[in-house]
């Protein structure tokens, strides 16, 4: 998968978004989180690249994570690995499932929100 988000950071539906790190399948599951509900990848604020999780990011790059500031929660930084639609952080934080395809998200991911979102 080699294309990225639109240059304006808007939604990318239908095209492939490149997800980096040790993914184990086409729905963005990784070696750290691979349950049926682990279908979200996050575009990291620090580098603008999508990774399945903070551990994948840490194992792949040589810079620290910086959390998305609250005034930028309108950024399309969340990717549903099932339908490949991106969504704003604010929508993701309120959702239990993908608004586009209704695939459920892992509720346990909320335990890591403080890592990704300020």
C-alpha positions in Angstrom: 0.0 0.0 0.0 1.7 3.1 -1.1 -0.6 6.2 -1.4 -1.3 8.6 1.4 -4.0 11.0 2.5 -5.1 13.8 0.4 -2.6 16.7 0.7 -5.2 18.7 2.8 -5.4 15.9 5.3 -9.0 15.1 4.4 -10.6 11.7 4.1 -9.1 9.1 1.9 -11.7 6.7 0.8 -11.1 4.0 -1.7 -7.4 4.5 -2.1 -4.7 2.6 -0.1 -3.2 4.4 2.8 0.3 3.2 3.7 0.5 1.7 7.2 4.0 1.3 8.5 5.4 -1.1 11.2 5.0 -4.8 11.7 1.4 -5.3 10.5 0.2 -8.9 10.3 -2.7 -8.4 8.0 -4.5 -6.1 5.6 -6.8 -4.7 8.3 -3.9 -3.1 10.2 -3.6 -5.7 12.9 0.0 -5.8 14.2 2.2 -8.1 16.2 1.2 -6.3 19.4 -2.6 -6.1 19.0 -4.2 -8.7 16.7 -7.7 -9.4 18.0 -10.6 -9.2 15.6 -11.4 -5.7 16.9 -7.9 -4.3 16.4 -8.6 -2.6 13.1 -7.5 1.0 13.6 -4.3 2.6 12.5 -3.3 6.1 13.7 -1.5 8.8 11.8 1.0 10.0 14.3 1.3 13.7 15.0 5.0 13.6 15.3 5.8 12.2 11.8 2.5 12.2 9.8 2.8 8.4 9.2 0.2 5.8 10.0 1.1 3.0 12.4 -1.1 0.3 14.0 0.0 1.2 17.5 2.4 3.1 19.6 4.6 0.0 20.0 5.0 -0.4 16.2 5.9 3.3 16.0 8.5 3.0 18.8 10.1 -0.1 17.1 10.2 1.5 13.7 11.4 5.1 14.1 14.0 7.0 16.2 11.9 9.9 17.5 9.4 10.2 20.4 5.7 10.2 20.0 4.0 13.6 20.3 0.3 13.6 21.0 -2.3 15.3 18.8 -3.3 18.6 20.5 -7.0 19.0 21.1 -7.3 21.9 18.7 -6.3 19.5 15.9 -8.9 16.8 16.6 -10.5 17.7 13.2 -7.5 16.0 11.5 -8.3 12.8 9.6 -5.7 10.8 11.6 -7.7 7.5 12.1 -7.9 4.8 9.6 -10.4 1.9 9.7 -8.5 -1.1 8.5 -11.7 -2.8 7.2 -13.0 -0.2 4.8 -9.8 1.9 4.6 -11.7 5.1 5.4 -10.0 7.9 7.4 -11.9 9.9 10.0 -11.3 12.8 12.2 -9.9 12.1 15.7 -13.0 13.7 17.3 -15.3 11.3 15.5 -13.1 8.3 16.5 -13.1 9.3 20.1 -16.9 9.2 20.2 -17.3 6.0 18.1 -17.7 2.4 19.1 -17.6 1.4 15.5 -16.5 2.8 12.1 -19.1 5.3 10.9 -18.5 4.1 7.3 -18.7 0.3 7.6 -20.0 -0.3 11.1 -17.0 -2.5 12.0 -16.6 -2.4 15.8 -13.5 -0.9 17.3 -11.6 -2.4 20.3 -12.9 -0.5 23.4 -9.5 -1.4 25.1 -7.8 1.1 22.8 -9.2 3.9 25.0 -6.6 2.9 27.6 -3.9 4.3 25.2 -5.7 7.5 24.2 -3.5 9.6 26.4 -0.5 8.5 24.3 -2.0 9.6 21.0 -4.3 12.5 22.0 -3.6 15.4 24.4 
